[in-house]
Structures are given as C-alpha cells and as structure tokens.
Amino acid sequence: MTRTRPPERAPARREAPSAPAPGPASGPAVVAVRGVTRRFGDVVALDDVSLDVRPGELVGLLGPNGAGKSTLLSLINGQRRPDSGTVRLLGGDPRDAASRLGLGVTPQESGLPATLRVAEVVDFVAGHFPDPVPSADLLEQFGLAETARRQTGALSGGQKRRLAVALSLVGRPRVLLLDEPTTGLDVGARQALWEAVRGYHAGGGTVLLTSHYLEEVQALAQRVVVIDRGVVRADAPLDVILRRVALRQVVLTCAVDLSTWPGVVRTAAPAGPDDAARQTLFTADADALVRDLVRADVDFRDLEIRGASLEEAFAEMVEPGALVEGADR
Amino acid sequence: MTTAPERPAAAPATGAVVTPLRLTWLHLRFQFLESIRIPMAVIGNMLFPALAMAFFVVPQQEVAQNPLWATTAVAGLAMFAVCSASLFSFGLGVAEDRQLPFDPYVRTLPAGPAPRMAARIINAAIFAVLGLLPLIVVAWLFTAASVTVLQLLAGIGMILVALVPFVLLGMAIGYSMPAKAALAVVQVVLFPLAFAGGLFLPPMVFPAWLDAISKLTPTRAARDLLDQALTGTTAYGGAWPVLLGWTLVFAALAVWAYRRDEGRRFR
C-alpha cells in the first residue's frame, strides 16, 4: 500500500534497523482483535481470541463448522459486540458506521432481497460509499451485466455468489471479509471467484476469509489462523500449517510402540482397551513411513491408510506443546 | 471477471462520507421498492380503512348523516388505520426482516440506525396517505362528513405527525423480539390503545376516570388533534405535550432496541 512506503525524499543511505519491513504485512493493524470472548447463552463461541491483520495481508480463518469463525467475523463487521475484549477495525470501533466505510462484506447468497433487481441492489449498496465502483463496470467485471434487470430471486446459485462478492467490492474497501465465499459452488465458478479475490489482494487490499475447506484456504491465503471450539489453535504461514494439517493416518496393529518412529508426527489413542496393540500414526508421508517399517522388518498387520480430516488434524493442535506459534500476540 | 477492481486499496479520502440525507433517500428508495414489489400488501393496506368505514359508519344513518359526527368518525378510523398499519408493518415487518439474512448484511454497511429509521417513517407516511385516499372517497360519497380543502390538508399533515410515535413504537417492538412474539405484542398493545384513545367509541361516553387515563394515551392525543384539524373542535390542553412526549419515549426505545439487536439470537 502506498501509505506504508517511506517518503521518497527521506535519505536512503541509512536503513533504520527497527523500521517495519516494507511489504504486505507492515503498518498498523487494520483489524485488531484483543482478548475477545463472546458467549451465546451457555455456549462459548469465542474464548479469549486475539488476532491482528495488517494491511495487505490475505489471512485464511480455517476451522470446522461451528468453530466460531462466523462469530469472529460478525464482531469485526460491527454486527455483534464482544462480551469482553476489544475489536478495532481500521483504527475505530466497528459498531460506528464511519469505521465501516473501508469495509467490504458479502451478504449470504440466500439473503439477497428476492424481489429487487440486480442493478437496484448494487445501487443500494454502492450508495453507502463516497467513491463506489460504477455499477455497470462492477457487473461487467463479475460477468453479471446481462442480469442487471433481473430480480435477484431469478439468479442461479453461482450468479448469486458472484453478486455477493461483487457487492463486497463496490465500495472500494480496504478490508474485505469473506465468509465461506465459495461453499457449494462448482469448480469453475470457484476458480473464477478465487481469481477475483486474488486480483483484489494484488491491488493492495487486505482479506480475511473463513473456510472449512483446506483447499480454499490453500488456494488463497498466505497466513492461516486455525480456530476450533472458539480458540485460536494456530496462527502461522500457510506452509507451516499445511505441514501440520495435511497429514495421513496410518493405522496398524503392532506389538512395538511406533510413536517415536521417524516421520510420525503424533499418535492417537487406541480404539479400546482390548486393542492396545492397535496404533494410529499421523504422518506427512505415509508411503515413506510404510516403506521404512517394511525395510526395518517391523512386524505389523491389518494396515490401513487414509487421509486425516481437518477435524482430526485440529485435534493435534489441542495437545500440549502444539499450541499457537508465530502468532501476533 | 478475472480483472481486479481498480483502486481497491485506495483509502476513502478522510472525511469523505455520504451525507445522512442521501443515506435516508437511499434507504427510502430501497424500502419503497421492496414494499411495492408485493402489490397485494399495498392494496390490502389501502382498502382496510375504507372497508371499515363502509361497514361500521355508513350503515349508522344518525352518525353518517351528521356532518360533525361523521367527520369525527372518519378521524377516529383514519387514526386507527394509521396506528394499526404502523404497529403491524413495523412491529411485525421489522421482526420479520431481522430473520432474513440480508438484514445483518445491511447492518454492516456504513450507515447508522438514523437513516434506516427515518426512511421507515417516511415510507410509512407514504403508504398511510395512500391508504387514506379510499377512506376519504367513501366518506365523501356516502356520509355527510365535510371538510374544507384547508381542513383536509391540515388533517393529512396531522396524520403524518401523529403516525411517527406509532412507527417508532412498532420499531421498538420489532427490534426487541422475534416475529411471532411481535405479532402477539402488537395486538395486545394496539387494541387497548385504540379503545382507551377513543378511536372506537367517542370519548364523550367515557366515565371520568377512563377519560383521565385516555387523555394520557398517544392515541387519544392524536385523535383529538386530528379532530381539531378536521372539524375545528378544540383539543384538550395536554394533547400536544402528550403526543410529543410519547414520540420522544418511543424514539428512545426504538434506538435502544436497534442498538441492542444483533440479528438472530444464535450463531
């Protein structure tokens, strides 16, 4: 972002070592969540969550359904108030309308007012911003130009999704919040929307997106925040998270304890007490592990190999010693 | 759609905001369009006061043929129509809107509660006036009710002022509870208010204690002020303070309920 560039007339011969590195992740946080707790009745949706997003970052909030991702977004977009802790958006309280001038949010596709025409909805949202993208240009960009006169209720699922993302960009936001942007879309439509998000980010925009698909976060995010049961389990660059989350499960029965075998990231408890020799090993490379076991002539039987689901991968992060790393705290 | 929107990161120039007036106009246009896209709701709203007039006032010849009584009856019905439309369309309408997923989205747009509420009030006023037209036609054709043009305009002006507290009360109800509860509460609030306010029975037949209570209700204040505008009968002294006082109370309640509301009560 131009704001964060050092002034050009500044003497260039001495670099202040303490100056923030120029690049995407510099400057004051555009989204700052500090120690936020939010309950719904007895359910703790968010438990002491902290998260900073800096200008130009593309952060993926990854977690299973019901993890608290959408609740966190609703605190950042000013819809809800935390029970404790503070949330700042672009330096202000997100519940003040003025703080939301630089914010782009997608409506849920199912929630577009069905009787209004596409152009009417775009004009309505655009009218809230001092310098909106002209409606015709926006619809053109998202391949919706021919639908401008149609009522939104008559759009296909993919068109509604595109309209939802288009609406989030109409005000030229500095921060874009995307809640499960492509859930339920086919591959082509998903790719096209990802392209639009990348384009926005390449232009200097900041993105915070939620997903319960590893694939989606992998396609877009540079930094990944894993959230589960209302707690931040990990906050690290994408490749670090991928190494920990993209695991395979190797299940076998073996008299020897293999939990310390090279390549085994962790083990899961045996299924039952009578089955103590049955072991579940998580590893990044199941093929290599099995080859090693065979070569070392380890006596095992009933081998099963399957992928670890996101939920299983998250279970790992709850374990002691595997908590938050690389977080902005 | 592969091209990025140009200048996405351009920060809005400091201080550049959309004025509250433009935001109100924006929300008014949006709400008006939504209202007229369901024509039956508009037609029902327009017919109700006229039908009530045709069934309850026109057949009573001694009322219908007395210019003063007929005009007063029109005032009472008009006021009841406005009260009921405001309470129902706002109490119930807002509560129903809140259950739609578009409502939480609109709340994330950079507009506070004021433009939305102002737009709702103006939208209500537009449909209230539309709803009164058939009533006026029925009264003009089938009763002895008579007003001068000036009195008619004063009456319409008065109705527009008097509907504000009821719209605000409706919003306070709509933003505080789910639709099913709102429906019950609106009914519980509307009929006692209408009765105590003398919209059904003229307050002249009230016992003194009921008359004293009646004069503290917004409905009675509105009815008497409307009657004053239409017939020249002088309203009781406290009518204006009572109406304006309730307007302030309901405005505060509506804003409180809006701020407290966070959409649906689950994740």
Boltz contact constraints between the chains, C-beta under 6 A:
constraints:
  - contact:
      token1: [A, 1]
      token2: [B, 9]
      max_distance: 6.0
  - contact:
      token1: [A, 40]
      token2: [B, 267]
      max_distance: 6.0
  - contact:
      token1: [A, 45]
      token2: [B, 267]
      max_distance: 6.0
  - contact:
      token1: [A, 71]
      token2: [B, 267]
      max_distance: 6.0
  - contact:
      token1: [A, 77]
      token2: [B, 108]
      max_distance: 6.0
  - contact:
      token1: [A, 79]
      token2: [B, 104]
      max_distance: 6.0
  - contact:
      token1: [A, 79]
      token2: [B, 107]
      max_distance: 6.0
  - contact:
      token1: [A, 79]
      token2: [B, 108]
      max_distance: 6.0
  - contact:
      token1: [A, 80]
      token2: [B, 262]
      max_distance: 6.0
  - contact:
      token1: [A, 97]
      token2: [B, 110]
      max_distance: 6.0
  - contact:
      token1: [A, 97]
      token2: [B, 111]
      max_distance: 6.0
  - contact:
      token1: [A, 97]
      token2: [B, 112]
      max_distance: 6.0
  - contact:
      token1: [A, 100]
      token2: [B, 110]
      max_distance: 6.0
  - contact:
      token1: [A, 101]
      token2: [B, 12]
      max_distance: 6.0
  - contact:
      token1: [A, 101]
      token2: [B, 110]
      max_distance: 6.0
  - contact:
      token1: [A, 102]
      token2: [B, 12]
      max_distance: 6.0
  - contact:
      token1: [A, 105]
      token2: [B, 108]
      max_distance: 6.0
  - contact:
      token1: [A, 107]
      token2: [B, 102]
      max_distance: 6.0
  - contact:
      token1: [A, 107]
      token2: [B, 105]
      max_distance: 6.0
  - contact:
      token1: [A, 108]
      token2: [B, 101]
      max_distance: 6.0
  - contact:
      token1: [A, 110]
      token2: [B, 101]
      max_distance: 6.0
  - contact:
      token1: [A, 111]
      token2: [B, 100]
      max_distance: 6.0
  - contact:
      token1: [A, 111]
      token2: [B, 101]
      max_distance: 6.0
  - contact:
      token1: [A, 111]
      token2: [B, 102]
      max_distance: 6.0
  - contact:
      token1: [A, 113]
      token2: [B, 102]
      max_distance: 6.0
  - contact:
      token1: [A, 115]
      token2: [B, 37]
      max_distance: 6.0
  - contact:
      token1: [A, 124]
      token2: [B, 30]
      max_distance: 6.0
  - contact:
      token1: [A, 127]
      token2: [B, 26]
      max_distance: 6.0
  - contact:
      token1: [A, 128]
      token2: [B, 109]
      max_distance: 6.0
  - contact:
      token1: [A, 128]
      token2: [B, 110]
      max_distance: 6.0
  - contact:
      token1: [A, 128]
      token2: [B, 111]
      max_distance: 6.0
  - contact:
      token1: [A, 130]
      token2: [B, 12]
      max_distance: 6.0
  - contact:
      token1: [A, 130]
      token2: [B, 16]
      max_distance: 6.0
  - contact:
      token1: [A, 130]
      token2: [B, 18]
      max_distance: 6.0
  - contact:
      token1: [A, 133]
      token2: [B, 5]
      max_distance: 6.0
  - contact:
      token1: [A, 141]
      token2: [B, 1]
      max_distance: 6.0
  - contact:
      token1: [A, 142]
      token2: [B, 1]
      max_distance: 6.0
  - contact:
      token1: [A, 143]
      token2: [B, 1]
      max_distance: 6.0
  - contact:
      token1: [A, 169]
      token2: [B, 5]
      max_distance: 6.0
  - contact:
      token1: [A, 172]
      token2: [B, 7]
      max_distance: 6.0
  - contact:
      token1: [A, 172]
      token2: [B, 8]
      max_distance: 6.0
  - contact:
      token1: [A, 172]
      token2: [B, 10]
      max_distance: 6.0
  - contact:
      token1: [A, 174]
      token2: [B, 11]
      max_distance: 6.0
  - contact:
      token1: [A, 192]
      token2: [B, 1]
      max_distance: 6.0
  - contact:
      token1: [A, 195]
      token2: [B, 2]
      max_distance: 6.0
  - contact:
      token1: [A, 196]
      token2: [B, 1]
      max_distance: 6.0
  - contact:
      token1: [A, 199]
      token2: [B, 4]
      max_distance: 6.0
  - contact:
      token1: [A, 200]
      token2: [B, 4]
      max_distance: 6.0
  - contact:
      token1: [A, 200]
      token2: [B, 8]
      max_distance: 6.0
  - contact:
      token1: [A, 203]
      token2: [B, 4]
      max_distance: 6.0
  - contact:
      token1: [A, 203]
      token2: [B, 8]
      max_distance: 6.0
  - contact:
      token1: [A, 203]
      token2: [B, 9]
      max_distance: 6.0
  - contact:
      token1: [A, 204]
      token2: [B, 9]
      max_distance: 6.0
  - contact:
      token1: [A, 205]
      token2: [B, 8]
      max_distance: 6.0
  - contact:
      token1: [A, 205]
      token2: [B, 9]
      max_distance: 6.0
